[in-house]
Amino acid sequence: MSVIAELAVPVDDFPLGQTLSATPEMQVELERIVPTGNGVMPFFWVWGDDIEAFVKSVETNPGIDRIAVLDRVENGALVEAVWTTEPGLIDGILASDATLLEVRRQDGIWLFRLRSPDHEAVAALQQYCADNDIDLRLNWIHTLMEFEAGEQYGLTDEQRETLLRAFEAGYFDDPRGTTLEALGEEFGISSRAVSKRLRRGLRNLVGAALVE
């Protein structure tokens, strides 16, 4: 069964990400990755005040064969580049038959959201990264049905993820199998933030499922 997974990798373990992070004041979102005869061609959106400076910074990287602005919108542009060196993580994703749905930078981390044929394909990608010394972390994984259910019931990704983890850990059991503090440690947020996510998520769930 198809699954949706979110994976995180440090910038230092993602050479393409290092290049695209050359100007940290710019926001970069990978649109899609296309394999070519001599490498990969990433398409990505760049948001910020100086698109030209970003392009000049990226094109000086020896791993970039060429880079071009395809389209411009307000405060942003769609860019393509040909990456000529060993893609590493991208190579593993392409080999796993996964489809990239979203890639975004968050501080020193790149977050990958992808659709994969099954859990085993995600596990194979994790093994590929372990074998190639890539620090890949699985943030969450859901079946396509579970993921679509979250959208159907008006849940944000964070709300869905927190509700599912709380349920799995026994937070809603009597007696409770975990605490807000323990959940907060898992997500790297405060217990108060966990409580807010749970309350808002439950409100959206009840409002969408039970209220006419």
TITORLO-994143 format. One record per residue (C-alpha): residue number from 1; chain; x negated, y, z negated; residue in one letter. Coordinates in Angstrom, 1 decimal. Example, Ala and Ser with C-alpha at 12.3 -4.5 7.8 and 13.67 -1.06 7.14 Angstrom:
2
n  chain  X  Y  Z  res
1  A  -12.3  -4.5  -7.8  A .
2  A  -13.7  -1.1  -7.1  S .
REM end
This chain:
212
n  chain  X  Y  Z  res
1  A  0.0  0.0  0.0  M .
2  A  -1.3  3.5  0.9  S .
3  A  -2.6  5.6  -2.0  V .
4  A  -3.4  9.2  -2.6  I .
5  A  -6.6  9.9  -4.6  A .
6  A  -8.5  12.9  -5.8  E .
7  A  -12.2  12.6  -6.1  L .
8  A  -14.8  15.0  -7.5  A .
9  A  -18.4  15.4  -6.6  V .
10  A  -21.0  17.9  -7.7  P .
11  A  -22.2  20.4  -5.1  V .
12  A  -25.8  19.0  -5.4  D .
13  A  -24.6  15.6  -4.3  D .
14  A  -22.7  16.9  -1.2  F .
15  A  -25.3  18.4  1.3  P .
16  A  -22.5  19.8  3.5  L .
17  A  -21.0  21.4  0.4  G .
18  A  -24.3  22.9  -0.5  Q .
19  A  -24.4  24.7  2.8  T .
20  A  -20.8  25.9  2.6  L .
21  A  -21.5  27.1  -1.0  S .
22  A  -24.3  29.4  0.2  A .
23  A  -22.1  32.5  -0.5  T .
24  A  -20.3  31.7  -3.8  P .
25  A  -18.2  34.8  -3.6  E .
26  A  -16.4  33.3  -0.5  M .
27  A  -13.7  30.7  -0.9  Q .
28  A  -14.1  27.7  1.4  V .
29  A  -11.6  24.9  2.1  E .
30  A  -12.4  22.1  4.5  L .
31  A  -9.6  21.6  7.0  E .
32  A  -10.7  18.2  8.6  R .
33  A  -13.8  16.2  9.5  I .
34  A  -14.2  14.8  13.0  V .
35  A  -17.0  12.4  13.9  P .
36  A  -19.2  13.3  16.9  T .
37  A  -21.9  11.5  18.9  G .
38  A  -24.7  13.0  16.7  N .
39  A  -23.1  13.9  13.4  G .
40  A  -19.8  15.3  12.1  V .
41  A  -17.9  18.4  13.0  M .
42  A  -16.2  20.0  10.0  P .
43  A  -13.4  22.5  10.4  F .
44  A  -12.9  24.8  7.4  F .
45  A  -11.2  28.0  6.3  W .
46  A  -13.3  30.8  4.8  V .
47  A  -11.6  33.5  2.7  W .
48  A  -13.3  36.7  1.6  G .
49  A  -14.5  40.1  2.7  D .
50  A  -17.5  39.3  4.8  D .
51  A  -16.9  36.4  7.3  I .
52  A  -19.9  37.4  9.4  E .
53  A  -22.3  37.2  6.5  A .
54  A  -21.0  33.8  5.6  F .
55  A  -21.5  32.5  9.2  V .
56  A  -25.1  34.0  9.4  K .
57  A  -25.9  32.3  6.1  S .
58  A  -24.6  28.9  7.2  V .
59  A  -26.2  28.9  10.6  E .
60  A  -29.7  29.3  9.2  T .
61  A  -29.4  25.9  7.6  N .
62  A  -31.5  23.4  9.5  P .
63  A  -28.7  20.8  9.3  G .
64  A  -26.3  23.0  11.3  I .
65  A  -26.5  22.7  15.1  D .
66  A  -24.0  25.4  15.8  R .
67  A  -21.2  27.3  14.0  I .
68  A  -18.4  29.3  15.5  A .
69  A  -15.3  31.3  14.4  V .
70  A  -12.2  29.8  16.0  L .
71  A  -9.5  32.0  14.7  D .
72  A  -9.1  35.0  12.3  R .
73  A  -6.3  35.8  9.9  V .
74  A  -6.0  38.5  7.2  E .
75  A  -9.0  38.1  4.9  N .
76  A  -10.0  34.8  6.4  G .
77  A  -11.1  32.7  9.4  A .
78  A  -11.0  29.2  10.7  L .
79  A  -14.5  28.0  11.4  V .
80  A  -16.1  25.0  13.1  E .
81  A  -19.6  23.7  12.7  A .
82  A  -21.6  20.7  13.9  V .
83  A  -23.6  19.1  11.1  W .
84  A  -26.5  17.2  12.6  T .
85  A  -28.1  15.5  9.5  T .
86  A  -27.0  12.4  7.5  E .
87  A  -23.5  13.3  6.2  P .
88  A  -23.8  11.0  3.1  G .
89  A  -20.4  11.3  1.3  L .
90  A  -18.6  12.1  4.5  I .
91  A  -20.1  9.1  6.1  D .
92  A  -18.7  6.9  3.3  G .
93  A  -15.2  8.5  3.7  I .
94  A  -15.2  7.9  7.4  L .
95  A  -16.3  4.3  7.0  A .
96  A  -13.5  3.7  4.4  S .
97  A  -10.8  4.7  7.0  D .
98  A  -9.6  7.3  4.5  A .
99  A  -7.9  10.5  5.8  T .
100  A  -9.0  13.8  4.2  L .
101  A  -5.9  15.8  3.1  L .
102  A  -7.6  18.6  1.3  E .
103  A  -11.2  19.6  0.2  V .
104  A  -11.8  22.6  -2.0  R .
105  A  -14.5  24.1  -4.1  R .
106  A  -14.0  24.6  -7.8  Q .
107  A  -17.0  26.2  -9.5  D .
108  A  -19.8  23.7  -9.0  G .
109  A  -17.5  20.8  -8.0  I .
110  A  -16.0  19.8  -4.7  W .
111  A  -12.6  18.2  -5.0  L .
112  A  -11.5  15.7  -2.3  F .
113  A  -7.9  14.6  -1.9  R .
114  A  -7.5  11.8  0.6  L .
115  A  -5.1  9.2  1.7  R .
116  A  -6.5  5.7  1.8  S .
117  A  -5.1  2.3  3.1  P .
118  A  -5.1  0.8  -0.4  D .
119  A  -6.8  0.7  -3.8  H .
120  A  -9.6  -1.6  -2.5  E .
121  A  -10.6  1.0  0.1  A .
122  A  -11.1  3.6  -2.7  V .
123  A  -13.1  1.1  -4.7  A .
124  A  -15.3  0.5  -1.7  A .
125  A  -15.9  4.2  -1.3  L .
126  A  -16.8  4.4  -5.0  Q .
127  A  -19.3  1.5  -4.5  Q .
128  A  -20.8  3.2  -1.4  Y .
129  A  -21.4  6.3  -3.5  C .
130  A  -22.9  4.3  -6.4  A .
131  A  -25.2  2.5  -3.9  D .
132  A  -26.3  5.9  -2.4  N .
133  A  -26.8  7.7  -5.8  D .
134  A  -23.8  10.0  -5.1  I .
135  A  -22.1  11.2  -8.4  D .
136  A  -18.5  10.6  -7.4  L .
137  A  -15.7  10.7  -10.0  R .
138  A  -12.2  9.5  -9.5  L .
139  A  -9.8  12.1  -11.0  N .
140  A  -6.6  10.2  -10.3  W .
141  A  -5.0  7.8  -7.8  I .
142  A  -1.3  7.2  -7.1  H .
143  A  0.6  5.2  -4.6  T .
144  A  2.2  7.2  -1.7  L .
145  A  5.6  6.5  -3.3  M .
146  A  4.5  8.0  -6.7  E .
147  A  2.9  11.0  -5.0  F .
148  A  6.0  11.7  -2.9  E .
149  A  8.2  11.3  -6.0  A .
150  A  6.2  14.1  -7.7  G .
151  A  7.0  16.4  -4.8  E .
152  A  10.6  15.3  -4.8  Q .
153  A  11.1  16.2  -8.4  Y .
154  A  9.3  19.6  -8.2  G .
155  A  6.2  18.6  -10.1  L .
156  A  2.9  20.2  -9.6  T .
157  A  -0.2  18.0  -9.2  D .
158  A  -1.3  18.8  -12.7  E .
159  A  2.1  18.2  -14.2  Q .
160  A  2.5  14.8  -12.5  R .
161  A  -1.0  13.7  -13.4  E .
162  A  -0.5  14.8  -17.1  T .
163  A  2.9  13.1  -17.4  L .
164  A  1.7  9.9  -15.9  L .
165  A  -1.5  9.8  -18.1  R .
166  A  0.6  10.6  -21.2  A .
167  A  3.0  7.8  -20.3  F .
168  A  0.2  5.3  -19.6  E .
169  A  -1.5  6.2  -22.9  A .
170  A  1.7  5.8  -24.9  G .
171  A  2.3  9.4  -25.8  Y .
172  A  6.0  8.9  -25.5  F .
173  A  6.1  5.7  -27.5  D .
174  A  7.2  5.4  -31.1  D .
175  A  4.7  5.4  -32.8  P .
176  A  2.6  7.4  -30.3  R .
177  A  -0.3  5.7  -28.7  G .
178  A  -2.3  8.9  -28.2  T .
179  A  -2.3  12.6  -29.2  T .
180  A  -2.3  15.9  -27.4  L .
181  A  -5.9  16.4  -28.5  E .
182  A  -7.0  13.1  -27.0  A .
183  A  -5.3  13.9  -23.7  L .
184  A  -6.8  17.4  -23.8  G .
185  A  -10.3  15.8  -24.0  E .
186  A  -9.6  13.6  -21.0  E .
187  A  -8.5  16.6  -18.9  F .
188  A  -11.1  19.0  -20.3  G .
189  A  -8.4  21.4  -21.6  I .
190  A  -6.9  22.4  -24.9  S .
191  A  -4.1  20.5  -26.6  S .
192  A  -2.0  23.5  -26.2  R .
193  A  -2.5  23.5  -22.4  A .
194  A  -1.6  19.8  -22.4  V .
195  A  1.6  20.6  -24.3  S .
196  A  2.5  23.3  -21.8  K .
197  A  2.0  21.0  -18.9  R .
198  A  4.1  18.3  -20.4  L .
199  A  7.0  20.7  -21.3  R .
200  A  7.0  22.3  -17.9  R .
201  A  6.7  19.0  -16.1  G .
202  A  9.6  17.5  -18.1  L .
203  A  11.7  20.5  -17.5  R .
204  A  11.1  20.3  -13.7  N .
205  A  11.8  16.5  -13.8  L .
206  A  15.0  16.8  -15.7  V .
207  A  16.2  19.8  -13.7  G .
208  A  15.6  17.9  -10.4  A .
209  A  16.8  14.5  -11.4  A .
210  A  19.7  15.1  -13.8  L .
211  A  21.1  18.6  -13.4  V .
212  A  23.6  19.0  -10.6  E .
REM end
